[in-house]
Amino acid sequence: MGVRSQKVGGQIQREIADMLLRGEIHTAQGEGLLSVTGVAVSGDLQVATIYVTAYGQAAPQGIEALKRAAGFIRVQLGKRMPRMRRIPELRFKEDTSLAYGNKIENLLGSLDIPAAGE
């Protein structure tokens, strides 16, 4: 990933996180918290994959709500990022790295390994 695509990805991440924080993106009531954990932008700046973690909700519902709002989000990004000629197509995916990390931590914690020096 090039420097430009990293900068664009960072800006998209900040703007979408701000929209979620301000309640500008409407997801179903009482779903919990959605957090943008990362954005990967293709080298040609045509596609942005937004990774989202859902807390206190069924993640597929939150991801689907964002997918339905993708057009609105893209328009808002166009207003917030006026120097961009074209806003990338937005694809939302669940970020499972936190759950995977917790699973690995639990597995490691269940091993009976003596501490160093014992």
N, C-alpha and C positions, 0 to 999 in steps of 0.2 A: 504494500500500500504506500503510495507516494505521500509527500509532505502535504500537498494541496488537498488530497482526499482525506488525510487525517485531520487537517484544520476544518474542512467542511463538516466532517463527521462530528468533531467536537462541538462545533457551533450548532448543528442539528440536535445533538444530545442536550445541550444547555437549553435550547429553545423549547423542545418538547417537554423536558422536565419542568420548565417554567410554566408551560401551558397546563400541565397536569396539576402542579402546585396551586395555580390560580383558579382551577376548576373550569378552564376554558374548553377542555375536552370532556365531554359528558360520557361517562361510563355508567353502567347500571347502579342504582342507589344501593348503598350498604355493601358494596363488593369488597371494600378494603383499600389497600394502598398499592398503587402501581409505581414502580421505580424503573427509570431508564438506566440500564447498567452499561450499555455500550452501543456504538454505532459503527458499522463497517460500510464504507462507501467504495464502490467500484472505482477502478482507475480512471475510467472515462466519465465519472460523476453522474452516471445515468441511473444507478440503483443504490439505495441506502437500505441496509438491513439494520433494523433497530431491535436490540435485545432488551427485553423487559422482564423484570421479576415482579411477581405478584405476592403480596403479603396479606394474609387474612381473607383469602378468597379462593375460589376455584380459578386457577390461572387461565384455563381455556376461555372462560367468559370474558376476562379482562382483555386478553389478546384479541378476541373476536370483536369486542367493542372498539378497540383501536383500529382494527382492520376496516371496520365499517366507517370510522371517522377519518380514514387516510386521506380522502379528498379534501376535507375541511382542513386537516393538519397541513397538508401541502400548500393550500392557499394561504394559511396563516404564516407558514415558513417563508413564502414569497414576499409577504408584507414585512416580515421581520428581518429578512436577508435580501435587501433590495439590490445588492451588488451581484447576486447570482443571476445569470441569464436564464437558467432553467433549474428548477428544483427537482432533485432526483425522485424517481418512483420510490415509494415507501413500502417496505416489507417488514412486518412485525413478527418476531419470533420470541418464544419463551426462553429466557436464560436459565438453564438448569445447572449452571456451575455451582451456585450456592448449595443446592440440594445435594449435588454430587460431592462437594467438599465435606458437607456434614456426614454423608454416608461413609466416606473414607475415614474421617475422624472417628466415627463410631466403631468402624472395623478395627482401626489401629488401637483404640481404647480397649477393645475387647481382648486383644492379645495379651498373654501373660509373659511380658518381657521384663527381666530383672533390670533394675536401674544400673547405670555405670558404677563400677566400684563395688558391687555386691557379689 
